[in-house]
Amino acid sequence: MVEVCVLFGSQTGSAEEVSERVARDLSNRNFSVRTVCSLDAYDRLNLVNEEVVVFVVATTGDGDVPDNMKLFWRFLLRKGLPPDILSSLRFAVFGLGDSSYAKYNYVARMLGNRLLKLGATEIVDRGFGDDQSENGLEGDLDAWLSGVFSPQILAAYPLPPGFVIDDSPKLCSLKNKGVTLRQAQLQGEELGRSRDSLVSAGRRPLGCYETVPLNGVVRENKRITSADWDQDVRHISLEVSDCPKYVPGDVAIVYPVNACDKQFLVNFATRVGLGALESVIYIKGDGTVTDQGIPREVTIGELLTRYLDILGTPRRRFFETLYFFTQDEEEKEKLLEFCSAEGNDLFHSYCKKERKTYVDVFNDFRTCKPPIEYLVEMIPVLQPREYSIASSRKSRGEHTVELTVALLKYTTPWGRNKTG
C-alpha cells in the first residue's frame, strides 16, 4: 500500500476542505493517507523522505501564499538547497484561485515549479480550481481527480485483486474529539452579564490570523457615489483606540456579523433545534471549533450572529454530511445527487449560481436536522474581510482608520435579490 501525504495552504478554509476530499478519494482507492495538515504544521525536514505528496494550495491577495504556508515556502526558497534534494519525491498540485485576478493560481504554479527545480517528479498535470469557472470549483476538482485516478496513474499503483472502489457518502468523524455541548437558559441580569463578558473579552484570533482583534466604533458610513449611480460605494470611518501604526495601502482585517433581524435568527434556531437565542452553549475540550475563534461559552444568538457563516454558500461536503441526518427519502436522493460528480451541474445551478445560503438549504430540505455538535462543524466560521486602508494617520489622526467599501446588489437567475 502506497503512503501519501496531503498538505494544504489555506487562508479561508477552502483549500483545507479540498485536501480532505482528496484524502478521502485516495483512501477509497487503497492509498494509505498518512497525514492531512497545513504546510506550516508539517515537519518540512521530512519532505526528503516522502514517497508521494499531494499539495492543495490557495492564492491570496496579490499572488501571495496563505499565512499557514509561509514558513514552508520560505524554507523551500532557501538558496542552499541542493537541486536534487527531492529526487525521490513524486508530487501533485491542485490550486485554488480566481481568474479575474492577474496572478491567477500563482501559488500553485510557483510551488510546482520550485519542486521540479529541487528534483521532484510531477506525476499528473497541475490542477487549477477557478472561482469563476462555469463548472464551479467542485467541477474543476472533479476533472483534476479524474486525471489523478486515470488508468495510467493507477497502473503504477495497482489495486489489490477484488478491491472495490466506494465513493459513496461517508459520515465524517467529529474533528473536535471529546467536545460536549450543554445548554442552559440565562435570564435577566445574568443574560446581560454574559453578553457584556462576551463583548469585553473581544474575539479570539481566527485560523491563521495571529493577532488579537481590536474593538472599534463606526464614526461615519457615507455613500460617496451619486444616488443615480448603479454601484453603492461607501466611505467608512472607524475609531480604534489601540490602533497600530499603518500607512495608506496597508490592509485592515474586519470581522463581519450576519445582518439578520431577531425573528430571522429565532426561525433558524427553531428550524435546526438550537432552542432559544438566550440559551448558552458550553464547548468542552480542544479542537477546531474553538481554534477557529468560537468561544467556549456563547449564546445561540451570538453564535448565529458573530461566528457561524449561516449566510454563506455551502460547499459539496456540507450536503454529503447533511444526507446522514435527513429523514425524507426524496430529500436524501436529491442530496446524493448534489454530492456526486455526475450531479455537479445541478449542484452548481442550485447552490452556486443562486448563492443559496445554509439557511436556505435547511428551509428547502425540511427533514434535515443534524445534532448540534455536527452543526457547528458543518457550517464554517465567518471569515474576516480584508480591505485596503484608504486614510493617513498624519491627516486623520492616530486612532482613525478609513475604508472604501463597495456594496454588492444583484439578482440571481431565479429572480432572487441578493446583497453583500
PyMOL commands that set and color helices and strands:
alter all, ss='L'
color gray80, all
select helices_A, chain A and resi 14-27+44-49+67-76+106-117+136-148+151-156+188-201+262-271+288-291+300-307+316-323+329-339+344-352+358-364+372-378+393-396
alter helices_A, ss='H'
color red, helices_A
select strands_A, chain A and resi 3-9+32-38+52-58+90-97+121-122+127-130+181-185+217-223+232-239+251-254+279-283+297-299+385-388+400-407+409-411+417-419
alter strands_A, ss='S'
color yellow, strands_A
deselect
rebuild
show_as cartoon
